Amino acid sequence: MNAQEIIRSIEAEQLKSDLPTIHVGDTIKVGVIIQEGGKERTQPYEGVVIAKRNGGINETITVRRVFQGVGVERVFLIHSPRIESIKVLRRGKVRRAKLYYLRDRVGKATRLKQRFDRAL
C-alpha cells in the first residue's frame, strides 16, 4: 500500500455523506459551530453560493450575503467538522460557474431567478 492510497483512505473516512447537492446560485443556510469561551454554539450563515472549488475532501463553497449594507463573503470547507449542517433554501437559475458579477450589483439587481426543476 503506497502513500497515496493511505491518504485516500484517511480522506474517505472524513468525507460527509449527508450533504445536499449544492449548485452555484443556490441560497443556502450553513450551520457553523462557533466557540465562545468554553461553550460551543451553532451560528447560521445564510447567503447565495457564488463559487464552488475543488472536489473530494478539499471542496469549498463561497457564500455571499449582505449584512448591514456591506457585502460579506465567507469560504466554507464543506467537509469540515466545524460545519454542522447545510440546508438548501432556494435553487437559483444561473448560466455561469462563478457569480462574481454579483459583487458589483446592489439591491434588487442581485436577485436570481428561482429554479423549480430540481428538488430542494
Secondary structure by P-SEA (a helix, b strand, c coil): ccaaaaaaaaaaaaccccccccccccbbbbbbbbbcccbbbbbbbbbcccccccccccbbbbbbbbcccbbbbbbbcccccccccccccbbbbcccccccccccccccccbbbbbccccc
